[in-house]
Amino acid sequence: MKIGMILDASFPPDPRVENEAVSLIKAGHEVFLFCLKYNDEKESENINGIQVKRFSSNEITYKLSALAYTIPVYSFLMKSKIEKFIQQNKIEIIHIHDIRVAEAAFIANKKYQLPVVLDLHDNTPEVMKLYPHLQKFPGKYIISPKKWKQKEEEFIQKANAVISVSPEFLETLKVRIPSCEKKLVLVPNTIRKSFFEEYTLEKNITKKYKNNFVLLYLGDTHLRRGLQTAIGAVKILKNTIPNIKLVIVGENTTDVILMKQVQELELESFVDFEGWQDVSLFQSYILASNVCISPLHRNLQHDVAYANKIFQYMSLAKPLLVSNAIAQKRLIENANSGLVHKEKDVENFADKVLELYNDEYLRNTLGKNGEAFIKNEFCWEQTSKKLIDLYDNLEN
C-alpha cells in the first residue's frame, strides 16, 4: 500500500515519524512523506527507505500555522501542496501527523476520498495553553485553544483510525467522543532497540562525573518540565550529599530563569547546564548518572503523555525519580522502575533522592526492573505491532 504521511515541518529529525515510517516499510508498505523545506534541502530523497518529498515554505507561512483555526489561510496554502503530493505519488492512504495540518489534508482529500489515519502526537489544545505567546497580547486574543479542541474532535470523527501515544490520552478521548472508541489505537513513543544496543560510549563524559552522585535530566527544559523543583532540592541535598551534581542536558528560552535560580541559591558548583547535545551522547550521560529524573508539572497534557526520556533512562538500567503526573506515575509504578514525588514539592523530591542515595540495592533493583520492562515489553519493536496491525486491517 502507498502510504502518504503528512508532516507540516522539516524532516529530519522527527523520531516518531521516522519510527512509524520505517516499521511500515519493513512490513511491506511504501511510505511517501510530505514535509516542508525552508532552505536548500533536496526536494526529493530517500531516507531509510522513506521517500521524502519536500515542499517549499517560509517564515510567514509558519507563523500563519498558529492561526490555522482562526483564519483559513494556512489550510488553503497547504491544501494545494498536499493535493499535488497525493496525485504525483498515487497515494492510497493518508496518515496525518497532528492536527495543525489536518484540515488542509482533509480538504485535499475530498477529491480522492482516501482512508485517513490521524496521528495525535500530543494533546495539542492543552499544550497550546502553556505557550508563553498565548498568555499575552496578541496571541491571547487571536489564538483559541478551545477552537483547536473543537477542530480536534471534528477530525477524530472524520478519520478512519486515530492513533496516539498513551492509554491515558485515549481514555480522555473515549469520554469526550464515545462514538470514536472503536477507531482508537495506542502507539506509544517508545525507543528502538538500537538506542540501548548500538551506541558508542563517550568516555570524557563518564570520566567527568565519575566522582559525583549525578541526577540527570534530558530534553526540553521549559519551566513546566519541573527543573525548578530539582534545583531547589539540590540546595537541601548538598549538605547530605556533598558530591551531588544535577546535570541538565537540553535547553529552552526559559533557561535564564533556571540559571538565575542556581545563581541566587549559590549552586553553581552543583548544577551543570550542558545545553543541547547530540542524541548520540545521550547514552553516555545516562550511564554517567545515578538517578534520572522527570519532574514534570501536572497539567492536562503531562497527565496523559509520556516523555521519551523515561524510556531512554530505563533502557540503560537507571532508577527513575518522576513527578506524579498521571501517565508517567502509572508507567513507573507498573514497571517498578523508580520512585514518585509530588509535583513542585521540593522537600518531597529531596526526600526521594535521599532514599535512593542511601540504598544502592534499591537503585540497582529499580534500574534492572526498568531495563527488563523496556527490552521485553516496551521497546518500539514491540509497541509498533499495533500500528502494523492497523494498516493490515485497513488494507483488507
C-alpha positions as CSV (number, residue, x, y, z in Angstrom):
1,M,0.0,0.0,0.0
2,K,1.2,3.5,-0.8
3,I,1.0,5.5,2.4
4,G,1.2,9.3,2.3
5,M,2.4,10.7,5.6
6,I,1.6,14.4,6.0
7,L,4.0,16.4,8.3
8,D,4.0,20.2,8.2
9,A,7.5,20.6,9.4
10,S,11.0,19.9,8.2
11,F,12.4,16.3,8.2
12,P,14.6,15.0,9.6
13,P,14.5,15.0,12.6
14,D,11.3,13.6,13.9
15,P,11.8,10.3,15.8
16,R,8.1,9.3,15.8
17,V,7.5,9.9,12.2
18,E,10.7,8.0,11.2
19,N,10.0,5.1,13.5
20,E,6.5,4.7,12.2
21,A,7.5,5.0,8.6
22,V,10.4,2.6,8.8
23,S,8.2,0.0,10.6
24,L,5.6,0.2,7.9
25,I,8.2,-0.1,5.2
26,K,9.6,-3.2,6.8
27,A,6.0,-4.6,6.9
28,G,5.9,-4.3,3.1
29,H,4.3,-0.8,2.5
30,E,5.6,2.1,0.6
31,V,5.9,5.3,2.6
32,F,5.9,8.8,1.0
33,L,6.5,11.7,3.4
34,F,5.1,15.1,2.7
35,C,7.2,17.7,4.6
36,L,8.4,21.3,4.3
37,K,11.6,22.9,3.3
38,Y,12.8,26.3,4.4
39,N,16.3,26.4,2.9
40,D,18.1,24.5,0.2
41,E,17.2,20.9,1.2
42,K,16.6,18.4,-1.6
43,E,13.1,18.4,-2.9
44,S,13.1,14.6,-3.0
45,E,15.4,12.0,-1.3
46,N,15.3,8.6,0.2
47,I,16.0,8.4,4.0
48,N,16.0,4.9,5.5
49,G,13.6,3.8,2.8
50,I,11.2,6.7,3.3
51,Q,10.5,8.6,0.1
52,V,10.8,12.1,1.4
53,K,9.0,14.8,-0.7
54,R,9.7,18.4,0.4
55,F,7.6,21.4,-0.5
56,S,8.8,25.0,-0.1
57,S,7.6,27.1,2.8
58,N,8.6,30.3,4.5
59,E,8.6,32.0,7.9
60,I,5.3,33.9,7.1
61,T,3.5,30.6,6.4
62,Y,5.0,29.1,9.5
63,K,3.6,31.9,11.6
64,L,0.2,31.6,9.9
65,S,0.1,28.0,11.1
66,A,-0.7,29.2,14.6
67,L,-3.8,30.8,13.2
68,A,-4.8,27.7,11.2
69,Y,-8.2,27.6,13.1
70,T,-8.6,31.4,13.4
71,I,-8.4,32.3,9.7
72,P,-8.2,29.6,6.9
73,V,-5.2,31.0,5.1
74,Y,-2.7,28.3,6.3
75,S,-5.0,25.4,5.4
76,F,-5.6,27.0,2.0
77,L,-1.9,27.2,1.3
78,M,-1.2,23.7,2.4
79,K,-4.2,22.1,0.6
80,S,-2.8,22.7,-2.9
81,K,0.6,21.3,-1.9
82,I,-1.0,18.2,-0.4
83,E,-3.2,17.6,-3.5
84,K,-0.1,17.7,-5.6
85,F,1.7,15.2,-3.3
86,I,-1.3,12.8,-3.4
87,Q,-1.6,13.0,-7.1
88,Q,2.1,12.7,-8.0
89,N,2.8,9.7,-5.8
90,K,-0.5,7.9,-6.3
91,I,-1.2,7.8,-2.6
92,E,-3.6,5.1,-1.4
93,I,-4.0,6.1,2.3
94,I,-3.3,9.3,4.2
95,H,-1.5,9.4,7.5
96,I,-1.8,12.9,9.1
97,H,0.8,13.8,11.8
98,D,-1.1,16.0,14.3
99,I,-4.0,18.4,13.9
100,R,-2.3,21.7,12.7
101,V,-2.2,20.4,9.1
102,A,-5.3,18.1,9.5
103,E,-7.9,20.5,7.9
104,A,-5.7,21.1,4.9
105,A,-5.3,17.3,4.4
106,F,-9.0,16.6,4.8
107,I,-9.8,19.3,2.2
108,A,-7.2,18.0,-0.2
109,N,-8.6,14.5,0.2
110,K,-12.2,15.5,-0.8
111,K,-11.3,14.8,-4.4
112,Y,-9.8,11.4,-3.6
113,Q,-11.8,10.0,-0.7
114,L,-8.8,8.0,0.6
115,P,-8.8,6.4,4.1
116,V,-7.3,8.6,6.7
117,V,-5.2,7.8,9.8
118,L,-5.0,10.7,12.3
119,D,-1.8,10.5,14.4
120,L,-2.1,12.7,17.6
121,H,1.4,13.2,18.9
122,D,0.2,15.5,21.7
123,N,-2.9,16.8,23.4
124,T,-2.3,19.9,21.3
125,P,-5.1,22.1,22.5
126,E,-3.9,21.7,26.1
127,V,-0.2,22.1,25.2
128,M,-1.1,25.4,23.5
129,K,-2.5,26.8,26.8
130,L,1.1,26.6,28.1
131,Y,2.7,28.6,25.3
132,P,4.1,32.0,26.6
133,H,2.8,33.8,23.5
134,L,-0.8,32.7,24.3
135,Q,-0.6,34.3,27.7
136,K,-0.3,37.9,26.3
137,F,-1.4,40.2,23.5
138,P,-2.0,39.5,20.7
139,G,-1.8,35.7,20.9
140,K,-4.2,35.6,23.8
141,Y,-6.9,37.1,21.7
142,I,-6.4,35.7,18.3
143,I,-5.5,32.0,19.0
144,S,-8.2,29.9,20.7
145,P,-7.2,26.6,22.2
146,K,-11.0,26.0,22.6
147,K,-11.4,26.3,18.8
148,W,-8.5,23.9,18.3
149,K,-10.1,21.4,20.6
150,Q,-13.4,21.6,18.6
151,K,-11.4,21.0,15.5
152,E,-9.6,18.1,17.0
153,E,-12.9,16.4,17.8
154,E,-14.1,17.1,14.2
155,F,-11.0,15.5,12.7
156,I,-11.2,12.5,15.0
157,Q,-14.8,11.9,13.9
158,K,-13.8,12.2,10.2
159,A,-10.8,9.9,10.4
160,N,-10.9,6.1,9.8
161,A,-8.5,5.5,12.6
162,V,-6.9,7.6,15.3
163,I,-3.6,6.7,16.9
164,S,-2.0,8.3,19.9
165,V,0.8,8.0,22.4
166,S,-0.7,7.0,25.8
167,P,-3.6,5.0,27.2
168,E,-4.5,8.0,29.4
169,F,-4.9,10.3,26.4
170,L,-7.0,7.7,24.6
171,E,-9.2,7.3,27.7
172,T,-9.9,11.1,27.7
173,L,-10.9,10.8,24.0
174,K,-13.3,8.0,24.8
175,V,-15.0,10.1,27.4
176,R,-15.1,13.2,25.1
177,I,-16.2,11.3,22.0
178,P,-17.7,7.9,22.9
179,S,-18.5,7.2,19.3
180,C,-14.8,7.1,18.4
181,E,-13.8,4.3,20.8
182,K,-13.5,1.6,18.1
183,K,-11.2,3.6,15.9
184,L,-8.6,4.4,18.7
185,V,-5.2,2.7,18.6
186,L,-2.3,3.0,21.1
187,V,1.2,3.6,19.6
188,P,3.4,5.0,22.3
189,N,6.6,6.9,21.6
190,T,9.0,4.2,22.7
191,I,12.6,3.7,21.7
192,R,14.2,1.4,19.2
193,K,16.5,-1.4,20.5
194,S,19.4,0.3,18.7
195,F,19.3,3.0,21.3
196,F,20.5,0.6,24.0
197,E,22.2,-2.0,21.9
198,E,24.2,0.1,19.4
199,Y,26.0,3.1,20.7
200,T,29.5,4.5,21.3
201,L,30.4,5.4,24.9
202,E,31.9,8.9,25.2
203,K,34.5,8.3,28.0
204,N,35.1,12.0,28.6
205,I,31.5,12.3,29.9
206,T,31.6,9.3,32.2
207,K,35.1,10.4,33.4
208,K,33.8,13.9,34.1
209,Y,31.2,12.7,36.6
210,K,32.8,9.6,38.0
211,N,33.2,11.1,41.5
212,N,29.7,12.7,41.6
213,F,26.3,11.4,42.6
214,V,24.5,12.5,39.4
215,L,20.9,13.5,39.0
216,L,20.3,13.6,35.2
217,Y,17.7,15.4,33.2
218,L,17.5,15.1,29.4
219,G,15.4,17.1,27.0
220,D,13.3,20.3,26.8
221,T,14.0,22.4,29.8
222,H,10.9,24.6,29.8
223,L,9.7,25.6,33.2
224,R,6.7,23.2,33.0
225,R,9.2,20.4,32.9
226,G,9.8,20.9,36.6
227,L,13.6,21.7,36.9
228,Q,13.0,24.5,39.4
229,T,11.9,21.7,41.8
230,A,15.1,19.8,41.2
231,I,17.3,22.8,41.6
232,G,15.5,23.8,44.9
233,A,16.1,20.2,46.2
234,V,19.8,20.4,45.4
235,K,20.0,23.3,47.9
236,I,18.8,20.9,50.6
237,L,20.7,17.8,49.4
238,K,24.2,19.3,49.1
239,N,24.5,19.3,52.8
240,T,23.9,15.5,53.0
241,I,25.3,14.6,49.6
242,P,28.4,16.8,49.1
243,N,29.2,15.3,45.7
244,I,25.8,15.7,44.3
245,K,25.5,17.1,40.8
246,L,22.4,18.0,38.8
247,V,23.2,17.6,35.1
248,I,20.8,19.2,32.7
249,V,21.2,18.2,29.1
250,G,18.8,20.3,27.0
251,E,17.7,23.8,26.5
252,N,14.8,26.3,26.3
253,T,14.3,30.0,26.1
254,T,13.3,29.9,29.8
255,D,16.8,28.7,30.8
256,V,17.7,32.2,32.0
257,I,15.2,31.7,34.8
258,L,16.8,28.4,35.8
259,M,20.3,29.9,35.7
260,K,19.2,32.8,37.8
261,Q,17.8,30.4,40.4
262,V,21.0,28.5,40.5
263,Q,23.0,31.7,41.0
264,E,20.7,33.0,43.7
265,L,20.9,29.7,45.6
266,E,24.7,29.7,45.1
267,L,24.6,26.3,43.4
268,E,26.9,26.9,40.5
269,S,29.2,24.1,41.5
270,F,26.3,21.7,42.0
271,V,24.4,22.2,38.7
272,D,25.8,21.7,35.2
273,F,23.9,23.2,32.2
274,E,25.2,21.2,29.3
275,G,22.9,22.7,26.7
276,W,21.6,20.7,23.9
277,Q,23.8,17.8,22.9
278,D,23.7,15.4,20.0
279,V,21.4,12.4,20.6
280,S,24.4,10.1,20.1
281,L,25.8,11.4,23.5
282,F,22.6,10.6,25.5
283,Q,23.7,7.1,26.4
284,S,26.9,8.4,27.8
285,Y,25.2,10.9,30.0
286,I,22.7,8.3,31.2
287,L,25.5,5.8,32.1
288,A,27.3,8.6,33.9
289,S,24.3,9.2,36.2
290,N,23.0,7.6,39.4
291,V,19.3,8.7,39.2
292,C,17.4,10.0,36.2
293,I,14.6,12.5,36.7
294,S,11.4,13.7,35.0
295,P,9.9,16.2,37.5
296,L,7.0,17.3,35.2
297,H,4.4,19.7,36.4
298,R,0.9,18.3,36.3
299,N,-1.5,19.6,33.6
300,L,-3.9,18.1,31.1
301,Q,-1.0,17.4,28.7
302,H,1.5,15.9,31.1
303,D,-1.1,13.8,32.8
304,V,-1.7,11.9,29.5
305,A,1.7,11.8,27.8
306,Y,5.0,10.0,28.3
307,A,8.3,11.9,27.9
308,N,10.5,9.8,25.7
309,K,13.4,10.4,28.1
310,I,11.9,8.0,30.6
311,F,12.3,5.1,28.2
312,Q,15.8,6.1,27.4
313,Y,16.7,6.2,31.1
314,M,15.1,2.8,31.8
315,S,16.7,1.0,28.8
316,L,20.1,1.6,30.4
317,A,19.1,0.3,33.8
318,K,18.9,3.6,35.7
319,P,16.4,4.2,38.5
320,L,14.0,7.0,37.9
321,L,12.5,9.8,40.0
322,V,9.4,11.2,38.4
323,S,6.6,13.5,39.4
324,N,3.1,12.3,40.0
325,A,1.9,13.3,36.5
326,I,-0.6,10.5,35.9
327,A,0.8,8.8,32.8
328,Q,4.4,8.6,33.9
329,K,3.4,7.7,37.5
330,R,1.4,4.7,36.4
331,L,4.1,3.6,34.0
332,I,6.9,3.8,36.6
333,E,4.8,2.1,39.3
334,N,3.7,-0.7,37.0
335,A,7.3,-1.4,35.9
336,N,8.6,-0.8,39.5
337,S,11.4,1.2,38.0
338,G,11.6,4.2,40.2
339,L,10.1,6.5,42.8
340,V,7.4,9.1,42.5
341,H,7.5,12.6,44.1
342,K,4.8,15.2,44.5
343,E,4.9,17.7,41.6
344,K,6.5,21.1,42.6
345,D,7.3,19.8,46.1
346,V,11.0,20.5,46.7
347,E,11.2,18.7,50.1
348,N,9.4,15.6,48.8
349,F,11.8,15.5,45.8
350,A,14.8,15.8,48.1
351,D,13.4,13.0,50.4
352,K,13.1,10.6,47.5
353,V,16.6,11.4,46.3
354,L,17.9,10.6,49.8
355,E,16.0,7.3,49.8
356,L,17.7,6.3,46.6
357,Y,21.1,7.7,47.6
358,N,21.1,5.7,50.9
359,D,20.0,2.4,49.2
360,E,22.2,1.2,46.4
361,Y,20.4,-2.1,46.3
362,L,17.1,-0.3,45.7
363,R,18.7,1.8,42.9
364,N,20.1,-1.3,41.2
365,T,16.8,-3.2,41.6
366,L,14.7,-0.4,40.2
367,G,17.1,0.0,37.3
368,K,17.1,-3.6,36.4
369,N,13.3,-3.7,36.5
370,G,13.1,-0.8,34.1
371,E,15.6,-2.3,31.8
372,A,13.7,-5.6,31.6
373,F,10.4,-3.8,31.0
374,I,11.8,-1.9,28.0
375,K,13.6,-4.8,26.5
376,N,10.8,-7.3,26.9
377,E,7.6,-5.2,26.6
378,F,8.0,-1.5,25.7
379,C,10.6,-1.0,23.0
380,W,9.5,0.2,19.6
381,E,9.8,-3.3,18.1
382,Q,7.1,-4.5,20.4
383,T,4.7,-1.4,20.7
384,S,4.7,-0.8,16.9
385,K,2.9,-4.1,16.3
386,K,-0.5,-2.4,16.7
387,L,0.5,0.1,14.0
388,I,1.2,-2.7,11.6
389,D,-2.0,-4.5,12.5
390,L,-4.0,-1.3,11.9
391,Y,-2.6,-0.9,8.4
392,D,-3.1,-4.6,7.7
393,N,-6.8,-4.2,8.6
394,L,-7.2,-1.0,6.5
395,E,-5.6,-2.7,3.5
396,N,-8.0,-5.7,3.9
